[in-house]
Amino acid sequence: MTDLSIHRLSRPLSPTPVEEVHDLRYIEFFRLCSLPSLWGAPAMDWEWSRMILAASIAEPSLRHAVLAFASLHEKFFKAGPSVQIVEPDGFVLQNYNRAIGELSTNLKAASQPMDLILMVCLMFIGNELLQGNNSSAYVHLNCGLKIIRSRTARAKPGFPGVITIEQIFQRLHTHTVSFLEIANISNSPVVQLCDPVSEDLREFRKLREAGEGLHIIMSRMYKFLQQHAYLKTSPTPLSAPPVVTIDRDSQEDLLHQWFTAYTALLKREYGNLKPGELYYSVQLHVLARTVSVMLATSLDYEEATYDRFESVFSDLLRPISALVEAEIKVGLRLNFSAQVPIDQPLYMIATKCRQPSIRREAVALLEKVKTRHGLWDALVMAKVARRLIEIEEGPTSVQSSADILESKRAHCVNLTVERRQQRFQIRYRRCGEHDYDWVWEEESHSW
């Protein structure tokens, strides 16, 4: 199979025009509404998005996948923020099945460009997420990751600076694993870590390079956290941790290297950044600060270790608030492939910072987020955070984090969200009467 570039499609554009006016309407919706919201605010990804649009006109499998996604996305877009999932109609199912049929035929004939298969896979992932079928979205993501791993060489972008299909899937993977990590199910066999490519993080010429560099660091961090997950689930979580084989300091050095290069980039290019890039730069800063806290606390058993980062949590709320307001102003209603969303730092602040005013402000911002970021559903995460606050604070009046004893704090929170059933389950561990007496507690809530 050959790779698809922006210069070369597997067939010319003219022989396979869109056949019906009905289809044209959805193609236009995909161009005007779906493409911007698919990747979020950073405009540097939109050139790659236009490549999908051009290929969808030429390739039946991608065209049907785009039509199915656009039709479903339009229903989701029109339904408003109160609707979290949408059901497919006959048009969606017909095009979804035709996309699978066309793709299967071309796969058997080994005639489908590899990048085209991955584009169809992206549309399938978005389709399943809109319907609340997270497990099916995992399956499509894994299929794409397996295809990428099978390549003998990485594909090159058609234009300099245009994001590659591998980077899109690396973002998707990091995005997904970020949710699984906070839900404490990162060892799920469904999602496997895609090893990041080796990049030089000492200097960035463009903001996009800084973004990809941060994704590399986050991928390595989540791999690091997965390998040390047993430290958090040890029968005696307050005992001394065993000797580890991966050095956390090297991960922190890598992040420090990124901050140095990123700061130099902003000093050099800040005056030339477009509005979408300014949004992106703030988002990168917030995520990087979040990663630094996650790394610093990754090997600590005690939840009280987060108390020393109260000033960091407080400082992050201002830029996050600006990002939330920007999203509300733009009115995006879907984003499943851009950076790990601001939902993640907000959820971490709401559940790990025990200073009452700070964590409640984070919850309030979560409740204002109207965009759905793939697995991250801000409104649901806000409900989870509020319940965890109730669990830890109880009926007593809490004035500061020092008022919440370690024995009252929720450890190893395991979260299961069933969006279609509008239900979430929380499983967590708290200390009993003795330091060695740890008890698992579980509860289920509907919304």
C-alpha positions in Angstrom: 0.0 0.0 0.0 1.1 3.5 -0.7 0.7 6.6 1.5 -1.8 9.3 0.7 -0.3 12.8 0.3 -2.0 16.0 -0.4 -0.5 15.9 -3.9 -1.6 12.3 -4.7 -4.9 10.6 -4.2 -5.5 7.0 -5.3 -7.9 8.2 -8.0 -8.7 11.6 -9.6 -11.3 13.9 -8.0 -13.7 14.2 -11.0 -14.8 10.6 -11.7 -16.6 10.2 -8.3 -18.6 13.4 -7.6 -21.0 13.6 -4.7 -24.2 12.2 -6.2 -27.0 13.9 -4.3 -27.9 17.4 -3.0 -28.6 15.7 0.4 -25.0 14.6 0.5 -23.7 18.0 -0.5 -25.5 19.6 2.5 -23.6 17.2 4.9 -20.3 17.7 3.1 -20.8 21.5 3.5 -21.6 21.1 7.2 -18.5 18.9 7.6 -16.4 21.7 6.0 -17.9 24.6 7.9 -18.6 23.1 11.3 -17.1 19.6 11.8 -13.6 20.4 10.6 -13.0 23.4 12.9 -14.4 21.6 15.9 -12.7 18.3 15.2 -9.3 19.7 15.9 -10.2 22.6 18.2 -8.9 26.1 18.1 -5.3 25.7 16.7 -5.5 26.7 13.0 -2.3 25.0 12.2 -4.2 21.7 12.0 -6.8 22.8 9.6 -4.6 22.3 6.5 -4.5 18.7 7.3 -8.3 18.7 7.8 -8.8 20.1 4.3 -6.9 17.1 3.1 -9.6 14.8 4.5 -12.2 16.9 2.7 -10.4 16.6 -0.6 -9.9 12.9 -0.2 -13.5 12.3 0.8 -14.6 13.5 -2.7 -12.4 11.0 -4.4 -12.6 8.0 -2.2 -16.0 6.3 -1.6 -15.1 4.7 1.7 -14.0 8.0 3.2 -16.9 9.9 1.6 -19.5 7.6 3.3 -17.6 7.8 6.6 -17.6 11.6 6.4 -21.3 11.7 5.5 -22.2 9.4 8.5 -20.1 11.5 10.8 -21.3 14.8 9.5 -25.0 13.8 9.8 -24.5 12.6 13.3 -22.5 15.7 14.3 -25.2 18.0 12.9 -27.7 16.3 15.2 -25.4 16.7 18.1 -24.6 20.3 17.2 -28.3 21.3 16.9 -29.4 19.4 20.1 -27.5 21.8 22.4 -25.2 21.3 25.4 -27.9 19.4 27.4 -27.6 16.5 25.0 -24.6 14.2 25.6 -25.2 11.5 23.0 -27.1 11.2 19.8 -28.8 8.2 18.1 -28.0 7.4 14.5 -30.8 7.5 11.9 -31.2 5.5 8.7 -28.9 7.8 6.7 -26.1 7.5 9.3 -26.3 3.7 9.4 -26.5 3.4 5.7 -23.4 5.4 5.1 -21.6 3.9 8.0 -22.2 0.4 6.6 -21.3 1.5 3.1 -18.0 2.9 4.4 -17.2 -0.4 6.0 -18.1 -2.3 2.9 -16.0 -0.1 0.6 -13.1 -0.3 3.0 -13.3 -4.1 3.3 -13.3 -4.5 -0.4 -10.3 -2.3 -0.9 -8.4 -3.9 2.0 -8.9 -7.4 0.4 -7.6 -6.0 -2.9 -4.7 -4.3 -1.0 -5.5 -1.1 -3.0 -6.3 1.3 -0.3 -3.7 4.0 0.7 -2.6 3.6 4.3 -3.4 7.2 5.2 -6.9 6.9 3.7 -7.6 3.9 6.0 -6.5 6.0 9.0 -8.7 8.9 7.9 -11.7 6.5 7.7 -10.7 5.2 11.2 -10.8 8.8 12.5 -14.3 9.3 11.3 -15.4 6.0 12.9 -13.9 7.1 16.2 -15.8 10.3 16.1 -19.0 8.5 15.1 -18.8 6.2 18.1 -17.9 8.9 20.6 -21.0 10.9 19.5 -23.1 7.9 20.2 -21.5 7.3 23.6 -19.9 4.0 22.5 -16.6 4.5 24.2 -15.5 0.8 23.9 -16.1 0.8 20.1 -14.1 4.0 19.9 -11.2 2.2 21.7 -11.4 -0.6 19.1 -11.1 1.8 16.2 -8.3 3.7 17.9 -6.3 0.5 18.5 -6.8 -0.5 14.8 -5.3 2.8 13.7 -2.4 2.4 16.2 -1.7 -1.1 14.9 -1.6 0.1 11.3 0.8 2.8 12.3 3.1 0.3 14.1 3.1 -1.9 11.1 4.6 0.7 8.8 8.2 0.2 7.8 8.7 4.0 7.6 6.8 7.0 8.9 4.8 9.0 6.4 5.9 12.5 5.5 3.5 15.4 5.5 2.5 16.8 2.1 3.4 20.3 3.0 6.1 21.5 5.5 4.5 22.1 8.9 1.3 20.1 8.2 0.6 17.6 10.8 1.0 13.9 10.0 -1.6 11.2 10.4 0.7 9.4 13.0 0.7 12.6 15.1 -3.1 12.8 14.9 -3.3 9.3 16.3 -0.7 10.0 18.9 -2.8 12.9 20.1 -5.8 10.7 20.1 -4.0 8.1 22.1 -2.6 10.6 24.7 -6.1 12.2 24.9 -7.7 8.8 25.6 -5.0 7.6 28.0 -5.2 10.8 30.0 -8.8 9.9 30.8 -8.0 6.3 31.6 -5.2 7.3 33.9 -7.3 9.5 36.1 -10.0 6.8 36.1 -7.3 4.4 37.3 -8.0 1.9 34.4 -4.9 2.7 32.3 -3.9 -1.0 32.2 -7.1 -1.7 30.1 -6.1 -4.2 27.3 -8.2 -2.2 24.9 -5.9 0.8 24.7 -2.2 0.2 24.2 0.5 2.8 24.4 1.9 3.9 21.0 5.6 4.5 21.6 6.5 8.2 20.7 9.0 9.0 18.1 12.3 10.5 19.1 12.4 14.3 18.7 14.7 17.1 19.7 13.1 19.1 22.5 15.9 21.6 22.9 14.6 24.1 20.3 11.2 24.8 18.7 10.8 26.8 15.5 7.0 26.7 15.5 4.3 26.4 18.1 3.1 23.2 16.5 6.5 21.6 17.2 6.2 22.6 20.9 2.8 20.9 21.0 4.1 17.7 19.5 7.0 17.8 21.9 4.6 18.1 24.9 2.6 15.1 23.5 5.8 13.1 23.5 6.5 14.0 27.1 2.9 13.2 28.1 3.1 9.8 26.3 6.2 8.9 28.2 4.7 10.2 31.4 1.6 8.0 31.1 3.8 5.0 30.2 5.9 5.8 33.3 2.7 6.0 35.4 1.4 2.7 34.0 4.6 0.9 34.8 4.4 2.2 38.4 0.7 1.8 38.9 1.3 -1.1 41.3 2.8 1.5 43.8 -0.6 3.1 44.1 -2.5 -0.1 44.6 -0.1 -1.8 47.0 -1.9 -3.5 50.0 0.1 -1.2 52.2 0.0 2.1 50.4 1.8 4.1 53.1 4.8 1.9 53.3 8.1 2.7 51.6 7.9 2.2 47.8 10.0 -0.6 46.3 13.0 0.1 44.1 11.9 1.2 40.6 13.6 0.7 37.3 12.6 4.0 35.6 14.0 7.3 36.9 11.4 9.9 37.5 14.1 12.6 37.5 14.8 11.9 33.8 11.1 12.6 33.0 11.2 15.9 35.0 14.5 16.9 33.2 12.8 16.3 29.9 9.9 18.5 30.9 12.3 21.2 32.1 14.0 21.0 28.7 10.6 21.5 27.1 9.8 24.6 29.2 13.1 26.2 28.3 12.6 25.7 24.6 9.0 26.8 24.8 9.8 30.0 26.7 12.4 30.9 24.1 9.9 30.3 21.3 7.3 32.6 22.9 9.8 35.3 23.5 10.8 35.1 19.8 7.4 34.7 18.2 4.7 36.0 20.6 4.0 39.1 18.5 3.4 37.1 15.4 0.9 34.6 16.9 -2.6 34.5 15.6 -5.6 34.4 17.9 -6.0 30.6 17.6 -2.3 30.1 18.2 -2.5 32.3 21.3 -5.3 30.1 22.7 -3.1 27.1 21.9 0.0 28.6 23.6 -2.0 29.1 26.8 -3.4 25.6 26.6 0.1 24.2 26.2 1.3 26.1 29.3 -1.6 24.8 31.4 -1.1 21.2 30.3 2.7 21.4 31.0 2.2 22.7 34.5 -0.4 19.9 35.1 2.2 17.4 33.9 4.8 18.8 36.2 2.4 18.2 39.2 1.5 14.7 38.1 5.2 13.8 37.8 6.1 15.3 41.1 3.4 13.3 42.9 3.6 10.1 40.9 5.4 8.0 43.4 3.8 9.4 46.6 1.3 7.3 48.5 -0.2 10.1 50.6 -2.8 12.4 49.0 -1.5 15.2 51.3 1.4 15.5 48.9 -0.8 17.6 46.7 -1.2 20.2 49.4 2.2 21.7 48.6 0.9 22.6 45.1 -2.0 24.8 46.2 -0.3 27.9 44.8 0.2 26.1 41.4 -3.5 25.1 41.3 -4.6 28.6 42.2 -2.3 30.1 39.5 -3.7 27.7 36.9 -7.3 28.7 37.4 -6.9 32.2 35.7 -5.6 30.9 32.3 -8.0 28.0 32.4 -10.9 30.4 33.0 -9.8 32.4 29.9 -9.7 29.1 27.9 -13.2 28.2 29.0 -14.5 31.6 28.1 -12.8 31.3 24.7 -14.4 28.0 24.0 -17.9 29.3 25.0 -17.4 32.3 22.7 -16.4 30.1 19.7 -19.2 27.6 20.5 -17.3 24.4 19.6 -19.5 21.3 20.2 -17.0 18.6 19.6 -13.3 18.1 20.0 -11.8 14.6 20.1 -8.3 14.9 18.7 -6.7 18.2 19.7 -4.6 18.6 22.9 -5.6 16.8 26.0 -8.5 19.1 27.1 -8.7 21.6 29.9 -11.1 19.2 31.5 -8.2 17.2 32.8 -6.4 20.0 34.8 -9.7 21.2 36.1 -10.7 17.7 37.3 -7.3 17.3 38.9 -7.6 20.6 40.7 -11.1 19.8 41.9 -10.2 16.4 43.3 -6.5 16.7 44.4 -6.5 20.3 45.8 -8.3 20.2 49.2 -8.4 24.0 49.6 -12.2 24.5 49.5 -12.4 27.7 47.5 -9.9 26.6 44.9 -11.5 23.2 44.3 -15.0 24.6 44.1 -13.9 27.2 41.6 -12.5 24.4 39.5 -15.8 22.5 39.7 -17.7 25.7 38.7 -15.4 26.0 35.6 -16.0 22.4 34.7 -19.7 23.0 34.7 -19.3 25.9 32.3 -17.4 23.8 29.7 -19.9 23.0 26.9 -17.5 21.3 24.6 -17.3 17.5 24.7 -13.7 16.3 24.5 -13.9 12.7 23.4 -14.0 10.6 26.6 -13.8 13.7 28.7 -17.3 14.9 29.5 -16.9 18.0 31.7 -20.4 18.0 33.1 -20.1 14.4 34.2 -16.6 15.0 35.6 -18.0 18.0 37.6 -20.6 15.7 39.1 -17.9 13.2 40.0 -15.7 15.9 41.6 -18.6 17.3 43.6 -19.3 13.8 45.0 -15.7 13.3 45.9 -15.7 16.6 47.7 -18.7 15.5 49.7 -17.0 12.2 50.6 -13.8 13.9 51.8 -15.3 16.9 53.6 -18.4 15.2 55.0 -20.8 17.4 57.1 -18.0 19.3 58.9 -16.9 22.8 58.0 -13.6 22.8 56.1 -11.5 26.0 56.1 -8.3 24.6 54.6 -6.7 21.5 53.3 -5.3 20.8 56.7 -8.8 20.2 58.0 -9.1 17.0 55.8 -7.1 14.2 57.4 -5.3 11.7 55.2 -7.6 9.0 56.4 -10.6 10.9 55.1 -9.2 11.4 51.6 -10.2 9.2 48.7 -7.3 7.2 47.4 -6.9 5.2 44.1 -10.2 6.6 42.7 -11.5 4.2 40.1 -14.1 5.8 37.8 -16.4 4.1 35.3 -18.6 6.4 33.2 -21.5 4.8 31.2 -22.6 7.7 29.1 -25.5 5.9 27.3 -26.9 4.8 30.7 -26.2 8.2 32.2 -24.5 6.6 35.1 -21.1 6.7 36.8 -19.5 4.4 39.4 -16.8 5.5 41.9 -14.6 3.0 43.7 -12.1 4.4 46.1 -10.0 3.4 49.1 -9.9 5.1 52.5 -8.0 4.3 55.7 -9.9 2.5 58.5 -9.2 2.7 62.2 -5.5 1.8 61.7 -3.0 3.0 59.2 -2.8 -0.5 57.7 -6.6 -1.0 57.6 -7.6 0.2 54.2 -11.1 -0.3 53.0 -12.5 -0.2 49.4 -15.8 1.7 49.1 -18.0 1.7 46.0 -21.0 3.8 44.9 -23.1 4.4 41.8 -24.8 7.6 40.7 -27.1 8.6 37.8 -27.6 12.0 36.2 
